[in-house]
């Protein structure tokens, strides 16, 4: 199972540039109530979705014609033992990124031109009010955690966090960048958009977006959120 390594570590040190202006809470994370998002109510007693149901909510190849192909993983196992990330709020940020407290989660990878790994969607389901509680911890952690430091089974984690002004999506949304240094010293930027839709949290990211041709992350975000808010949750 390929998890965090394909997101940021890949056996190398991760470096993310932090920005002060972006740490304005009003600019960085937004809350937006929509009627469609109520399809997955974040309320006590709400049942989490299975990995099979989550996979049915992922995009199809036809939804992102710019990608050559897609692959799926899931259910995604938790790190056991858990990866420890010291520092105020840092554990909450990392745990949300790897869906550690989710009842179930699945991953979809998008393969860009030349079979290059271009982006990823990580969709997680939480029981009861778990998604809302996890998102509160994430946004609170992003305000105080500047560096994620730890050791995962895939490699060393040493990253700083940069929040980015983003659009309002779903019930809550936050956008930030992660930058890693490749084996050849090339900087790779991962742009993450995390959105809560009821009891679901979806992390949509692209990798190496500064290299042309750019992966159509905006298409993935639009199509995935449309699918989550329209699909029945039985």
C-alpha positions as CSV (number, residue, x, y, z in Angstrom):
1,X,0.0,0.0,0.0
2,X,1.5,3.3,-1.1
3,X,0.3,6.1,1.2
4,X,2.2,9.2,2.4
5,X,5.3,8.3,0.3
6,X,3.5,9.1,-2.9
7,X,2.1,12.3,-1.4
8,X,5.2,13.9,-0.1
9,X,8.0,11.8,1.4
10,X,9.1,9.5,-1.5
11,X,12.2,8.7,0.6
12,X,13.3,12.3,0.6
13,X,13.1,15.3,3.0
14,X,10.0,17.4,2.5
15,X,10.3,21.2,2.6
16,X,7.3,23.5,2.6
17,X,7.6,27.3,2.5
18,X,5.4,29.0,5.1
19,X,3.7,32.3,4.3
20,X,2.5,34.8,6.9
21,X,-0.2,36.6,5.0
22,X,-1.9,33.3,4.1
23,X,-2.4,32.6,7.8
24,X,-5.4,34.9,7.9
25,X,-8.1,32.6,9.0
26,X,-10.7,34.5,7.0
27,X,-8.7,34.0,3.8
28,X,-7.5,30.5,4.4
29,X,-10.4,28.3,5.4
30,X,-14.0,29.0,4.6
31,X,-17.3,27.5,5.8
32,X,-20.1,27.2,3.3
33,X,-23.5,25.6,4.0
34,X,-25.1,24.0,1.0
35,X,-28.3,22.0,0.6
36,X,-26.5,19.4,-1.4
37,X,-23.9,18.9,1.4
38,X,-26.7,17.8,3.8
39,X,-26.8,14.5,1.9
40,X,-24.1,13.4,4.3
41,X,-25.1,15.1,7.6
42,X,-22.4,15.5,10.2
43,X,-24.6,14.5,13.2
44,X,-24.5,12.1,16.1
45,X,-25.6,8.7,15.0
46,X,-24.5,9.1,11.3
47,X,-23.1,5.8,10.0
48,X,-19.8,5.9,8.2
49,X,-19.5,4.6,4.6
50,X,-17.7,1.4,3.7
51,X,-14.6,1.4,1.5
52,X,-16.7,-0.2,-1.2
53,X,-19.2,2.7,-1.1
54,X,-16.4,5.2,-1.0
55,X,-14.8,3.7,-4.1
56,X,-18.1,4.1,-5.9
57,X,-18.0,7.8,-5.2
58,X,-14.6,8.3,-6.9
59,X,-14.3,9.7,-10.4
60,X,-14.3,7.6,-13.5
61,X,-11.7,8.0,-16.3
62,X,-14.3,9.7,-18.4
63,X,-14.7,12.4,-15.8
64,X,-11.1,13.6,-16.2
65,X,-10.3,13.1,-19.9
66,X,-7.1,15.0,-19.5
67,X,-5.6,12.1,-17.5
68,X,-4.3,9.1,-19.3
69,X,-5.6,6.7,-16.6
70,X,-6.6,6.3,-12.9
71,X,-5.8,3.7,-10.3
72,X,-7.5,3.0,-7.0
73,X,-6.3,1.7,-3.6
74,X,-8.6,0.8,-0.6
75,X,-9.4,0.3,2.0
76,X,-6.3,2.1,3.1
77,X,-4.8,0.7,6.3
78,X,-3.8,2.9,9.2
79,X,-0.2,3.3,10.2
80,X,0.5,0.7,12.9
81,X,2.1,1.8,15.1
82,X,1.0,5.4,14.4
83,X,3.5,7.9,13.1
84,X,4.4,10.4,15.9
85,X,4.7,14.0,14.8
86,X,5.7,16.3,17.7
87,X,4.8,20.0,18.0
88,X,1.6,21.9,18.8
89,X,-1.2,20.9,16.4
90,X,1.2,18.9,14.1
91,X,-0.2,15.5,15.0
92,X,-3.7,16.6,14.1
93,X,-2.5,17.9,10.7
94,X,-0.6,14.7,9.8
95,X,-3.4,12.4,11.1
96,X,-5.9,14.2,8.9
97,X,-3.7,14.0,5.8
98,X,-3.4,10.2,6.2
99,X,-7.0,9.7,7.4
100,X,-5.8,8.0,10.5
101,X,-9.0,8.4,12.5
102,X,-11.4,7.6,9.6
103,X,-13.6,4.6,9.7
104,X,-12.6,3.9,6.1
105,X,-10.7,5.6,3.3
106,X,-9.7,5.0,-0.3
107,X,-7.2,6.6,-2.7
108,X,-7.4,7.4,-6.4
109,X,-4.3,8.3,-8.3
110,X,-4.4,10.2,-11.6
111,X,-1.7,9.4,-14.2
112,X,-0.8,12.4,-16.4
113,X,0.9,12.5,-19.8
114,X,3.7,10.1,-20.2
115,X,2.4,8.0,-17.3
116,X,3.6,10.7,-14.9
117,X,1.8,10.6,-11.5
118,X,-0.1,13.9,-11.6
119,X,-2.5,14.0,-8.7
120,X,-4.4,12.1,-6.0
121,X,-7.8,12.1,-4.3
122,X,-7.9,10.6,-0.7
123,X,-11.6,10.1,0.3
124,X,-12.3,9.3,4.0
125,X,-15.5,8.6,5.9
126,X,-16.0,9.3,9.6
127,X,-18.6,8.1,12.1
128,X,-21.0,10.4,13.9
129,X,-19.6,13.9,14.1
130,X,-16.0,12.7,13.5
131,X,-15.5,14.5,10.2
132,X,-16.5,17.9,11.7
133,X,-14.4,17.3,14.8
134,X,-11.4,16.2,12.7
135,X,-11.7,19.3,10.4
136,X,-11.8,21.6,13.5
137,X,-8.6,20.0,14.7
138,X,-7.0,20.3,11.3
139,X,-7.7,24.0,10.9
140,X,-6.7,24.7,14.5
141,X,-3.5,22.7,13.9
142,X,-2.7,24.6,10.7
143,X,-2.7,27.8,12.7
144,X,0.1,26.7,15.0
145,X,2.0,23.9,13.3
146,X,4.8,25.2,11.1
147,X,6.8,22.0,10.6
148,X,5.9,18.3,10.4
149,X,8.8,16.2,11.5
150,X,8.6,12.4,11.8
151,X,9.6,9.0,10.5
152,X,7.2,7.1,8.3
153,X,7.7,3.6,7.0
154,X,8.2,5.2,3.6
155,X,10.8,7.7,4.6
156,X,11.7,10.8,6.6
157,X,9.2,13.6,7.1
158,X,10.5,17.1,7.6
159,X,8.0,19.6,6.2
160,X,6.8,23.2,6.8
161,X,3.3,24.2,6.0
162,X,2.1,27.1,3.8
163,X,-1.5,28.0,3.8
164,X,-3.0,29.4,0.6
165,X,-6.1,31.5,0.0
166,X,-8.7,29.2,-1.5
167,X,-12.3,29.1,-2.6
168,X,-15.2,28.0,-0.4
169,X,-16.2,24.4,-1.1
170,X,-18.6,22.0,0.6
171,X,-19.2,22.5,4.4
172,X,-15.6,23.6,5.1
173,X,-12.5,23.8,3.0
174,X,-8.8,24.6,3.4
175,X,-6.0,24.9,0.9
176,X,-2.2,24.6,1.5
177,X,1.0,23.7,-0.3
178,X,3.7,21.1,0.4
179,X,7.0,21.3,-1.4
180,X,9.4,18.4,-1.5
181,X,13.0,18.1,-2.8
182,X,13.4,15.3,-5.3
183,X,16.5,13.1,-5.5
184,X,18.0,15.4,-8.2
185,X,17.4,18.5,-6.0
186,X,14.3,19.6,-8.0
187,X,11.6,21.2,-6.0
188,X,8.2,19.6,-6.3
189,X,5.1,21.3,-5.1
190,X,2.0,19.5,-3.8
191,X,-1.1,21.6,-3.8
192,X,-3.7,20.2,-1.3
193,X,-7.4,21.1,-1.1
194,X,-9.2,19.4,1.8
195,X,-13.0,19.7,1.9
196,X,-15.6,18.3,4.3
197,X,-18.9,17.3,2.9
198,X,-21.0,16.0,5.8
199,X,-19.4,12.9,7.2
200,X,-16.7,12.8,4.4
201,X,-13.4,14.5,4.1
202,X,-11.7,14.5,0.7
203,X,-8.1,15.6,0.1
204,X,-7.5,16.5,-3.6
205,X,-3.9,17.2,-4.5
206,X,-1.5,17.5,-7.4
207,X,2.2,16.9,-7.6
208,X,4.8,18.8,-9.4
209,X,2.2,21.3,-10.7
210,X,4.9,23.8,-11.6
211,X,6.1,21.5,-14.4
212,X,4.3,21.9,-17.7
213,X,1.9,20.5,-18.8
214,X,0.0,21.2,-15.6
215,X,-2.3,18.6,-14.2
216,X,-6.0,19.7,-14.3
217,X,-6.5,19.8,-10.5
218,X,-9.4,22.3,-10.9
219,X,-11.2,19.7,-13.0
220,X,-10.7,17.0,-10.4
221,X,-11.9,19.3,-7.6
222,X,-15.0,20.4,-9.5
223,X,-16.0,16.9,-10.7
224,X,-15.3,15.1,-7.4
225,X,-17.2,17.6,-5.3
226,X,-20.1,17.5,-7.8
227,X,-20.2,13.7,-7.5
228,X,-20.1,13.8,-3.7
229,X,-22.9,16.2,-3.4
230,X,-25.2,14.6,-5.9
231,X,-24.7,10.9,-5.2
232,X,-27.1,9.1,-2.7
233,X,-25.5,7.9,0.5
234,X,-27.3,4.7,1.1
